[in-house]
Amino acid sequence: MVLCRCLVHSPPKRGDYLAYTKPVGYPDSSLICGIKGCKNPAIVWVSSDELNDYKNGERIFNGPSNFTKVKVDNSGFFNQFFEE
């Protein structure tokens, strides 16, 4: 399950989320940070399974609930502690 957060509220370096990609239209997409009270545009953090799915051409990912899905662009992944 992806995690949608702005660059200010990124997840900690340890944990399940390895890298992020951008939703289609970022920063002008409708995806907003999931932190309460934050209204910044969100990026999409992914786990290793989702990273592999992305490398295999998947661009639509689920969040932790059935509320919505997110479509990401083709710009690849970013993160200071991630090497593709």
SERO-4910 file (N, C-alpha, C, O; in steps of 0.05 Angstrom, whole numbers):
BEGIN
 pado doro    nc1    nc2    nc3   cac1   cac2   cac3    cc1    cc2    cc3    oc1    oc2    oc3
  Met    A     17    -24      0      0      0      0     18     25      0     36     28     16
  Val    A     11     43    -18     27     67    -20     20     86      3     -1     84     16
  Leu    A     38    105      8     35    126     28     37    153     14     58    158      1
  Cys    A     17    170     16     18    196      3     24    218     23      8    223     41
  Arg    A     47    230     20     56    251     38     70    272     21     80    267     -1
  Cys    A     70    297     32     86    318     19    115    314     25    122    297     41
  Leu    A    132    329     12    161    327     17    169    335     46    189    325     56
  Val    A    153    352     58    158    360     86    152    337    105    166    334    125
  His    A    131    321    100    122    300    118    129    272    107    114    253    110
  Ser    A    153    269     96    161    243     85    165    223    108    170    231    130
  Pro    A    161    197    101    165    177    122    194    175    131    211    185    117
  Pro    A    199    163    154    227    161    164    243    143    145    232    128    130
  Lys    A    269    146    146    287    131    129    286    101    134    292     85    116
  Arg    A    278     93    157    275     64    162    245     57    160    228     74    165
  Gly    A    240     34    152    212     25    149    207     13    121    226      6    107
  Asp    A    182     11    115    174     -3     90    176     14     65    177      2     43
  Tyr    A    177     40     67    177     57     44    205     64     35    220     76     49
  Leu    A    211     55     10    239     57      0    244     82    -17    266     93    -16
  Ala    A    224     91    -32    228    112    -51    201    125    -57    180    114    -50
  Tyr    A    202    147    -71    177    159    -79    177    165   -109    198    167   -122
  Thr    A    153    167   -120    148    176   -147    127    197   -146    115    203   -125
  Lys    A    122    209   -169    103    231   -170     76    222   -182     76    207   -201
  Pro    A     54    232   -171     28    227   -184     26    242   -210     40    263   -214
  Val    A     10    233   -228      6    247   -253     -3    276   -248    -21    280   -232
  Gly    A     11    295   -260      4    323   -257     18    337   -234     14    361   -230
  Tyr    A     35    323   -218     48    335   -195     63    360   -204     77    359   -225
  Pro    A     62    382   -190     49    387   -164     21    396   -166      8    403   -146
  Asp    A     10    397   -190    -17    407   -194    -38    384   -195    -59    388   -206
  Ser    A    -31    362   -183    -50    339   -182    -70    344   -159    -67    363   -143
  Ser    A    -90    328   -157   -109    330   -135   -100    314   -110   -115    313    -90
  Leu    A    -77    302   -111    -67    286    -88    -55    305    -67    -36    319    -73
  Ile    A    -66    304    -43    -57    322    -21    -46    304      1    -55    282      6
  Cys    A    -26    315     15    -13    301     38    -33    290     58    -53    303     64
  Gly    A    -28    266     67    -46    253     86    -43    261    115    -58    251    132
  Ile    A    -25    279    121    -21    288    149    -43    308    156    -49    326    140
  Lys    A    -56    304    178    -78    322    187    -69    351    187    -48    358    198
  Gly    A    -84    368    173    -79    396    173    -60    405    150    -58    429    145
  Cys    A    -47    387    137    -28    394    116    -44    395     89    -60    378     83
  Lys    A    -38    416     74    -52    420     48    -32    420     25    -38    429      3
  Asn    A     -8    410     30     13    410      9      7    387    -11     -5    367     -4
  Pro    A     16    390    -36     14    368    -56     30    344    -46     52    347    -35
  Ala    A     19    321    -51     33    296    -42     48    282    -64     41    284    -87
  Ile    A     69    269    -55     84    249    -72     75    222    -63     61    219    -43
  Val    A     83    201    -77     74    174    -71     98    157    -63    115    150    -79
  Trp    A     98    149    -37    119    131    -27    111    102    -31     87     95    -27
  Val    A    130     86    -39    124     58    -45    142     39    -30    165     46    -22
  Ser    A    132     14    -27    147     -7    -15    163    -22    -36    161    -15    -60
  Ser    A    178    -42    -29    194    -57    -48    176    -72    -68    183    -74    -91
  Asp    A    154    -83    -59    135    -97    -77    124    -78    -98    123    -84   -121
  Glu    A    116    -54    -89    106    -34   -108    127    -24   -127    122    -18   -150
  Leu    A    151    -22   -117    174    -14   -134    177    -34   -156    182    -26   -179
  Asn    A    176    -60   -150    178    -80   -170    155    -79   -190    158    -82   -214
  Asp    A    131    -74   -179    107    -71   -197    111    -48   -216    105    -50   -240
  Tyr    A    122    -26   -206    127     -2   -223    147     -9   -245    143     -2   -268
  Lys    A    168    -23   -238    188    -31   -258    176    -49   -279    187    -51   -301
  Asn    A    154    -63   -272    141    -81   -291    118    -67   -305    102    -80   -319
  Gly    A    116    -40   -303     97    -25   -318     72    -16   -304     56     -2   -316
  Glu    A     68    -24   -279     44    -16   -264     46     14   -257     68     23   -249
  Arg    A     24     28   -260     24     57   -253      1     65   -235     -2     88   -228
  Ile    A    -16     46   -228    -39     52   -210    -35     36   -185    -32     11   -185
  Phe    A    -36     50   -162    -31     37   -136    -52     43   -116    -66     64   -117
  Asn    A    -56     25    -97    -76     27    -76    -63     40    -51    -40     35    -45
  Gly    A    -80     55    -37    -72     65    -10    -81     45     11    -90     23      4
  Pro    A    -80     52     36    -87     34     58   -117     29     61   -125     13     78
  Ser    A   -134     42     45   -163     37     47   -173     36     18   -159     41     -1
  Asn    A   -199     30     16   -211     30    -11   -222     57    -19   -239     59    -37
  Phe    A   -213     78     -5   -223    105    -11   -216    114    -39   -233    125    -53
  Thr    A   -192    109    -48   -183    117    -74   -158    102    -83   -146     88    -66
  Lys    A   -151    105   -108   -126     95   -118   -111    119   -130   -123    140   -133
  Val    A    -85    116   -135    -70    138   -146    -55    128   -171    -44    106   -171
  Lys    A    -54    145   -191    -39    139   -215    -13    156   -215    -15    180   -211
  Val    A     10    143   -220     35    157   -219     45    161   -248     36    147   -266
  Asp    A     64    179   -251     75    185   -277     99    166   -284    104    147   -269
  Asn    A    112    172   -305    134    155   -315    162    166   -308    182    159   -321
  Ser    A    163    185   -289    189    198   -284    208    182   -268    231    190   -264
  Gly    A    200    159   -258    218    142   -242    216    147   -213    196    159   -204
  Phe    A    237    139   -198    237    142   -169    258    161   -159    279    165   -173
  Phe    A    253    172   -136    271    192   -124    274    185    -94    255    176    -82
  Asn    A    297    190    -84    302    188    -55    332    190    -51    347    177    -66
  Gln    A    340    204    -31    369    206    -25    381    180    -15    405    177    -17
  Phe    A    364    162     -5    375    136      4    366    113    -13    367     90     -5
  Phe    A    359    119    -38    350     98    -56    367     99    -81    372    121    -93
  Glu    A    376     76    -90    391     75   -115    377     55   -133    373     32   -126
  Glu    A    370     64   -157    355     48   -176    374     29   -191    366     13   -208
***
